[in-house]
């Protein structure tokens, strides 16, 4: 548990629900942004990674073109 979450729980116990809400929203936003960045990286990698079959076909086509 992070210090921010502990502070949020303590704020809630002390009756400061707005501080609790602010800290929880901030933590959720941070986690969401981290997840978005990871998905961007994964999407970028998937875009540039070709399946092995396509690579083998391209190599085969290149070999045929070279032998002609």
C-alpha positions, 0 to 999 in steps of 0.5 A: 500500500502506498503512502498516498493510499494510507493518507487517504484512509487516514483522511477518511477515518478523520472525516475528511472525505473530500481529501480521501476522494481527491487522493483516490482519484489521483491514484486511479488517474495515475494507474489509468495513464500508466495502463494507457502508456503500456497499451500504446507501447504494445500497439506500436510493437504489434504494428512493427512486428510481422507474423513469421509466415509473412516474413518467410513468404517475403524471403521466399519471394525474394529468393525467387526474384534473385534466381531469375 
